[in-house]
Amino acid sequence: MGAKSGGRDAVSFDYEIGPQAAQDRAKQFMGARITRGIVELLTNSDAAYARLGDGRQRKHRPINITVNHPDRYFEIKDRAGGMSPGTVREKFTKGGATSTAGHRGYFGLGAKDCAVFGSLELGTVDGEGRFSTVEIPGDFRDCNLKHKDASGWDYEKIHGEKLRLSGTAVRINVDSTERGGARIPRLETLERDLRTHYALRSLLGRNRVRLTVITGRKSAETTLAYPGFPWDNNHKAKEIENGTELRIPGYPESRPRLVLYKFPEPIDGDPKDETFEGFVLIGSGDIADYGFTLAGLENQTHARRLAGRLDDMYIQRLLDEYRAEGASKTNPSPVISQDRKHRNGGLEDSHPYAKALMNALRPILQKALEEMQAESKETSRAGISEELEEVNRNAGRFLSDMFDAGGQGPEPKPLRRGFYFLPSTRDLRRNDPGWISISIYSIGEGTDEGEEVRLSLGESGICELESDAVSLAEMKNRQDGLRASVRLRAGPRLGATTLSASADGNSAEATVRVVDNPKPEIRFMFEREKYSVKPGRRRKVGVFVPESLIEEEGANDVNIRIGDSRGGIVLRGLPKQNVLGCPFDGERIAYVAAFEFEGRRIGARAELTATFRDLRAEAVITVGGGSVEIYFDDLTNPAPDQRSKVYEVASPCGVEEHLNETCLHVFTRHPRMEPYLGEPTETEDSNIFWNLNDSPGFRAMCADCIAEAAAEFKIMGSVTTRDEIPPQDLFDSFWKEKKSVLAKMQEIYIDGAKWEQQKKLTDGEDK
């Protein structure tokens, strides 16, 4: 709906896909990372300069970034061609699909997605002197667009000075952190990430990009420039391919050229991060750097020792043809992935050209990896077959995911229907002067709030009730029932009695025992003392709140705080939860308040503190690779005993595949393997280990060892104080966990057909 007044055009609009869908999409692509928004806007400015041609502005190409911490906004300004009112109307009021050009926007679908951080204000002046403004609130509702003839003040808004040049300024206002807003990065963080971001490496060479960060009364300014590809700064890097031309079947006019290097040590960084400088960066001349890939070989040994660049001008041609001619058999969709993630170099996985390009690239990379594997053969674990090495990697990935999923917290378990005590058995310590609570619940029984519950004890003298009646109260944040707290105190006698309750025709019983050494109750505590999270991944940490601590009224909120991690670990969601709205763990008789954290930087560490009234719980969370490496025999770091163990490496790992990550190492040393461990010799009789290492029997022992180590690590890692857990409970938990892991390890390590063949041979020998 639009209106004209006084030479101005004003339009109010919602997006075609709807405000909620636009907001959800923006959250998906932008997340809560301010850096992604800045990259999005920088690439837009770069594209605007590209459209100018070879004029004066084309050569100068300034882009200014301002990040203001006190006022919580960031702003990008350029002096490119600006946008005409028609272009602004087309791009913003009809937004909701991928940009027709198809080569901009590395995470979202355009500048408009940045509004999700809080709100967006865009101003642009075109070459005809027309000034357009767009305002998009964070909920993407009631957006506004205006056009008018530009005044001197309008030009000054764009450039910060009185220059009558076309250009664009986009300001993103960021919501406060109290409202769930994103954390605005510091200067050093922004400078580091923007300098090496894959989508900006070529852009920074074409433009003069100035970054200004304002913090209070101080401001700092720097000019961004990509420091150079990793092979430019490493004289030990060895060139494997130098401009090698790839032939792509079905696309004879495509001539991508590959430059590839191998390095003596793995390249630093997280391969899932946009700033990682390893693998092969796919670019298209001056247009864009789309992303990096290893054509599906990312998890192979030595993968992080490869880095290169694949220049492919044909990608832009496919995008232009699709825009002009529509879909065809060889070009059925935009070749660039809509979400612009760097997997497969940012290409659309389903596009036939992307598939053909990866198929042509993969053999070259595979050959390089195999050559590096052969070069390091002498230092690798001799005698282990390549097949078994691959099995080890598969098992390591499974264990990594299993450990990473630990402590995620139980699924919500609603309290069962009925009228009952919880727990049904309560132990009191003889002569303890303190009052101990036991709760009574009425779930779905038709009783009313305030209903009086009558209480009585079977045998007197064992314990006493604080009151012979309590009133049911509605549970805060839980609309499905009522609750009352009954308080008891132990007497001088040992023994047991029955606690009875009745209300509105309902009755319940619980056993109360007075003993000298009652079974320890769960305390207010974290599920674990230590947690680890992978970079870029989120993890829930749970806090146990014993049911006996809950009161009908008063503060039932759990608060959590995170210590300083310098942005390496961030809390997601509200830092406070009401206990009665949390999942209930029926085995521990406790509520579980779950909070979510995101890891940002490998090696980051933070203290976690949870408080509930005057109680306090503490834990530690670290950001690590979460990788697992399995060793059958490691001569430099031998296992200290005869069984398998899992050791957490506190310092950065030195293993090539996970250099500088925090890893878990599994050492496998079964007693029946011990006589055969060691280097192979010229004596055939001593080589039985190396000759049989692929046999089903050998693998069965390996699976058993690894399952035992994993179970011990997982169970013991979740126990705060081992002495407080009865030995039988620990034993039962251990074997339950081992049984679960062993089933998966056997599936990974033992080939079913070979196992049956082995059993037949064994049966024949027995006969």
Buried (B, 14 or more C-beta within 10 A) or exposed (E): EEEEEEEEBBBEBBBEBEBEEBBBBBEEBBBBBBBBBBBBBBBBBBBBBBEBEEEEBBEEBBBBBBBBBEEBBBBBBBBBBBBBBEBBBEBBBEBBEBBEBBBBBBBBBBBBBBBBBBBBBBBBBBEEBBBBBBBBBBBBBEBBBBBBEBEEEBBEBBBEEEEEBBBBBBBBBBBEEEEEBBBBBBBEBBBBBBBBBBBBBBBBEBBEBBBBBBBEEEBBEBEBEBEEBBBEEBEEBEEBBEEBEBEBEEBEEBBBBBBBBBBEEBBEBBBBBBBBBBBBBBBBEEBBBBBBBBBBBBEBBBBBBBBBBBBBBBBBBBBEBBBEEEEEEEBBBBBBBBBBBBBBBBBBEEBBBBBBBBBBBBEBBBEBBBEBBEEEEEEEBEBBEEEBBEBBBBBBBBBBEBBBEBBBBBEEEEBEEEBBBBBEEBBBBBEBEEBBBBBBBBBEBEBEEEBEBEBEBEEEEBBEBEEEBBBBBBBBEBEEBBBBBBBBBBBEBEBBBEBBBBBBEBEBEBBBBBBEEBEEBBBBBBBBBBBBBBBBEEBBBBBBBBBBBBBBEEEBBBBBEBEEBEBBBBBBBEBEBBBBBBBBBEEBBBBBBBBBBBBBBBBBBBEBBBBBEEBEBEBBBBBBBBBBBBBBBBEEEEBEEEBBBBBBBEEBBEBBBBBBBBBBBBBBBBEEBEEBBBEBEEEEEBBEBBEBBBEBBBBBBBBBBBBBBBBBBBBEBBBBEEEEBEEEEBEEBBBEBBEBBBEBBBEBBBBEEBBEEBEEEEEEEEE
